[in-house]
Amino acid sequence: MEIIRQMHDSLLETVGVVFADGSLFEFLNVGAAITRWISADKTHIVAAYRDYQDYREGGMYFGTTVGLTAGRIRQGKCVVQGKPYVFTSRAKNFLHGGEQGLSFSVFALESLERGNEEAVLTYQTVYRHPYMPGNVTVRVRYTVRPGQLKTEFMAEADAVALVNLTNHSYFNLEGRFWEDLGSHRLRLRSSEVVLVDEEVVGLDPVKVEGTPFDFRQSRALMPSILDSLLQNQTAKGLDHYFLFDRKLPGPDLIFTSDRNHKTLEIDTTYPGVTIYSTNYPGKKPLATGGQMARHSALAIEPQYQSNGINDSRFFSLILEPHVPYHQTIEYRLIER
C-alpha cells in the first residue's frame, strides 16, 4: 500500500491510497471529498472534476460532504425550539447547506493511520453556521481497504444546531459517464418512498408497490427514470427519499452493472437514502474526459429526510449541545 499526498496550490491537498492490486482511493481537503475510486481494473466508478479548483464552487457536489443540512429545507424557513430561522441561498429551498455549506469548507487532515492494506483518514473542521448560533465540530473518517470504503460522520455542537450529513458521490460502475445507466440495475431495501412536489421538496410517503419506485427486487434503472410519472415533473427522474424497510433481507442497497458485472453494496445507520439520477448534469470537464451525460450516474445519499425540521413525520434534524452525532455508510465493491 502506498500513500500519496499532493498539494495542488496553497489550499488544495489530495491524499491518495494505492493498494497492491492497483485500486485507488483519493480524497480532497475541500469538502472532505471523495475524488477518486478506481477499481483494480482501472475503472473510475465515481464522477470527479478534472480541475480540482471546481470543488470550490457549487454545482454537482461531486463526492463532497454535504451539510450541515443535506437536501432541501422548504423556503429556507424553520422553527427550532420556538425560534424562527430563515436560511437564504441561491436556491429558493435552502439546498445542501447553502453556498457556505460544508461542501466548500476546508477540512484539516487530523490523522492518517496505515496498516496492512488498510488506511484510516480523519478530516476535521469547526463549522460556524451563518444563521444559527454556536459552532459545530465535524469529523469525517474514511477507512479504506481494497474494494471497501467506510465513511463515518461525527459532529458535536456547542449550541443547538440542525445536522444531517451525507456524502454526495455519483456512481457509474462502468466509468461511462458519457452515456446513461442503461446497463445498470438497482435493488433497494425499501417499501416506501417520499413523493416530491414541483420544487423537489418531499411530500408524503407512499408504498412503492405498483409504482416506478419499486426496487425491492433488482430491476433495470432506466425504465423507472424515464417513466412519464417522473419525467413530467420538475425532478425529471429519480430525486426521491426512500425509507429503509429493515424487515426485508440483504444489504440496504445493491447497485449492479450487467455489462461488467461489478456490484456495489451499501449499508448505513441512516433510516433512508436519497437517490438522484443525474437529471440536470453540469458542463464542467470530468477527470475521465468529456462532460457528464443526463442520467449517467446515480448519486446515492444516505441521510435523514431533508425537510424533517418542518415535518413531524420525520426526524427533526435537531442536534442538542454536546450530544454526539455519529452515522456511518459502508460501501463494498464486488468484482466478478
VENPEFEN-V716649 format. One record per backbone hydrogen bond with DSSP energy under -1.0 kcal/mol. NH is the residue of the N-H (numbers start at 1). CO is the residue of the C=O. Records with the same first field share a line. If there is no record, write none. Layout:
NH->CO ; CO
//
This chain:
2->18
4->16
6->14
8->12
9->12
14->6
15->27
16->4
17->25
18->2
19->23
22->19
24->38
25->17
26->36
27->15
28->33
29->13
31->105
33->28
34->63
35->26
36->26
38->24
39->43
42->39
45->37
47->170
50->285
54->51
55->52
56->53
57->54
63->168
64->61
65->31
66->166
70->164
73->94
76->73
77->74
78->85
80->83
83->80
85->78
87->76
96->71
98->95
101->98
102->67
104->101
105->102
107->29
108->124
110->108 ; 122
111->122
113->120
115->118
117->115
119->144
120->113
121->142
122->111
123->140
124->108
125->138
127->136
136->127
137->156
138->125
139->154
140->123
141->152
142->121
143->150
144->119
145->148
148->145
149->331
150->143
151->329
152->141
153->327
154->139
155->325
156->137
158->135
161->319
163->317
164->68
166->66
168->64
171->298
172->45
175->172
177->175
179->176
181->295
184->181
185->256
186->219
187->254
188->215
189->252
190->188
193->206
194->241
195->204
197->201
200->197
203->195
206->193
208->191
211->208
214->211
215->213
219->186
221->184
225->221
226->222
227->224
230->227
231->227
232->228
233->230
240->275
242->273
243->192
244->271
245->189
248->245
253->266
254->187
255->264
256->185
257->262
258->183
263->334
264->255
265->332
266->253
267->330
269->328
273->242
274->301
275->240
276->299
277->238
286->290
287->48
289->286
293->177
295->278
296->293
298->171
299->276
300->169
301->274
303->272
308->305
310->307
311->308
314->311
319->161
322->157
323->320
325->155
327->153
329->151
330->267
331->149
332->265
333->147
334->263
//
